[in-house]
């Protein structure tokens, strides 16, 4: 037993002296080199994964765009499609609160505006209010506008517009513009 202890002590003593020190330094160098190699490989793998993810994201965006276009063509074929747009041509004489659109007496859409949306419209934006299908022939469009005019005068204005739907898409712009009156002017324009 004493012999075993002496052998162990001699082995550890010699390990801690010159040869052991060199062996430890060599092991630490190998470990460091491997960890650097793994981190370089890991970095390359991360970049490869990021590039693949970016490519996949781009493909998903393109596929989504194609699916949206196909959905539009299937849901709203050109021979039955009608689209309504809203634009504001005003210098803040009135504030639009909401709009209600009816086609042939049936509610097509309603919309309540936020301050940010009104600002966007005032800066030249155009909002698509409605897109749907209707049959060919004569139709009646009714737009009900709610808002505040000059001198904080509250208004609720209903405007009617008769149009003929043919076998082509129909696009109608509803524009609100300043007037000399308390309430704004409402105008319907057909796009061809």
C-alpha positions in Angstrom: 0.0 0.0 0.0 2.8 2.3 0.8 4.4 1.4 -2.6 1.1 2.3 -4.4 1.0 5.6 -2.6 4.6 6.4 -3.5 4.0 5.4 -7.2 0.9 7.7 -7.3 2.8 10.5 -5.7 5.8 10.1 -8.0 3.5 9.9 -11.1 1.6 13.1 -10.1 4.9 14.9 -9.1 6.4 14.1 -12.5 3.2 15.1 -14.3 3.3 18.4 -12.6 6.9 18.9 -13.5 8.2 19.6 -17.1 6.5 16.8 -19.1 3.1 17.2 -17.3 3.2 20.9 -17.9 3.9 20.4 -21.6 1.1 17.8 -21.9 -1.4 20.1 -20.2 -0.4 23.0 -22.5 -0.8 20.7 -25.5 -4.2 19.5 -24.3 -5.3 23.1 -23.7 -4.1 24.1 -27.2 -5.9 21.2 -28.8 -9.1 22.0 -26.9 -8.8 25.7 -27.8 -8.2 24.8 -31.5 -11.2 22.5 -31.5 -13.4 25.1 -29.9 -12.3 27.8 -32.4 -12.9 25.3 -35.2 -16.3 24.5 -33.9 -17.1 28.2 -33.5 -16.0 28.9 -37.1 -18.1 25.9 -38.3 -20.9 27.1 -36.1 -20.6 30.6 -37.6 -20.7 29.2 -41.1 -23.6 27.0 -40.2 -25.5 30.0 -38.7 -24.9 32.1 -41.9 -26.0 29.2 -44.0 -29.2 28.8 -41.9 -29.8 32.6 -42.1 -29.4 32.5 -45.9 -31.7 29.6 -46.2 -34.3 31.3 -44.0 -34.1 34.5 -46.0 -34.5 32.6 -49.3 -37.5 30.7 -47.8 -39.0 33.9 -46.6 -38.7 35.4 -50.1 -40.3 32.4 -51.6 -43.2 32.6 -49.1 -43.7 36.3 -49.9 -43.8 35.5 -53.7 -46.1 32.6 -53.2 -48.4 34.7 -51.0 -48.5 37.4 -53.7 -49.4 34.8 -56.3 -52.1 33.3 -54.1 -53.6 36.7 -53.4 -53.7 37.5 -57.1 -55.4 34.1 -57.8 -57.9 34.7 -55.0 -58.8 38.1 -56.4 -59.3 36.6 -59.9 -61.5 33.7 -58.5 -63.5 35.7 -56.0 -63.9 38.8 -58.1 -64.1 37.9 -61.8 -63.8 41.0 -64.1 -67.3 40.6 -65.5 -68.9 41.0 -62.0 -66.3 43.0 -60.1 -67.1 46.4 -58.6 -64.6 48.4 -56.5 -65.2 51.6 -54.5 -62.5 54.0 -53.4 -62.4 57.1 -51.2 -60.2 60.1 -51.5 -60.1 63.4 -49.6 -59.3 66.7 -51.3 -59.5 69.0 -48.4 -57.5 71.4 -46.3 -58.9 70.3 -42.9 -62.2 72.2 -43.2 -64.0 69.1 -42.0 -63.2 65.9 -40.2 -64.7 62.7 -41.6 -65.8 60.3 -38.8 -67.4 57.4 -40.7 -68.8 56.3 -43.9 -71.5 53.7 -44.8 -71.9 52.3 -48.3 -75.0 50.7 -49.7 -75.4 49.0 -53.1 -79.0 48.6 -54.2 -80.2 49.2 -50.6 -78.0 46.6 -49.0 -75.1 47.6 -46.8 -71.8 46.8 -48.6 -69.4 48.2 -46.0 -69.1 50.7 -43.1 -65.9 52.3 -41.9 -64.9 54.4 -38.8 -61.8 56.5 -39.3 -59.0 57.2 -36.9 -56.9 60.4 -36.9 -54.0 58.7 -38.6 -56.1 57.4 -41.4 -57.7 60.8 -42.0 -54.1 62.3 -42.2 -53.1 59.7 -44.7 -56.2 60.5 -46.9 -55.5 64.2 -46.6 -52.0 63.7 -47.8 -53.3 62.1 -51.1 -54.0 58.5 -50.0 -56.8 56.6 -51.6 -58.7 54.0 -49.6 -60.3 50.9 -51.1 -63.6 50.9 -49.3 -65.2 47.9 -51.0 -64.6 45.2 -53.5 -67.3 42.8 -54.5 -69.4 41.2 -57.1 -72.6 42.5 -58.7 -74.6 41.5 -61.8 -74.6 43.5 -65.0 -77.2 46.2 -65.3 -78.3 49.3 -63.5 -77.4 49.8 -59.8 -77.8 52.5 -57.1 -74.9 53.4 -54.9 -75.7 55.2 -51.6 -72.9 56.7 -49.5 -73.7 58.1 -46.0 -71.0 60.4 -44.6 -70.7 61.4 -40.9 -68.4 64.1 -39.7 -67.7 67.6 -38.5 -67.7 70.5 -40.9 -66.7 74.1 -40.5 -67.5 75.7 -37.1 -67.7 72.2 -35.5 -71.0 71.7 -37.3 -71.9 68.0 -37.2 -73.2 66.6 -40.5 -74.7 63.4 -41.8 -75.0 63.5 -45.5 -76.4 60.9 -47.8 -75.5 60.9 -51.5 -76.8 58.6 -54.3 -75.2 57.6 -57.5 -76.7 55.5 -60.3 -74.4 53.5 -62.5 -74.5 50.9 -65.1 -72.5 47.7 -64.6 -71.3 46.1 -67.8 -69.3 42.9 -68.4 -66.1 44.7 -67.3 -64.8 45.7 -64.0 -66.3 48.8 -62.5 -64.2 51.2 -60.4 -65.9 54.2 -58.7 -64.1 56.9 -56.7 -65.9 58.8 -54.0 -64.1 62.1 -53.4 -64.8 64.6 -50.7 -63.5 68.1 -51.3 -63.8 71.6 -49.7 -66.7 73.8 -50.5 -67.9 77.3 -49.6 -70.7 75.7 -47.5 -70.5 74.3 -44.0 -70.5 70.7 -45.4 -68.0 69.4 -47.9 -68.8 68.5 -51.5 -69.2 64.8 -52.5 -68.4 63.6 -56.0 -68.6 60.2 -57.7 -66.2 59.4 -60.6 -66.2 56.2 -62.7 -62.8 54.9 -63.8 -62.6 53.1 -67.1 
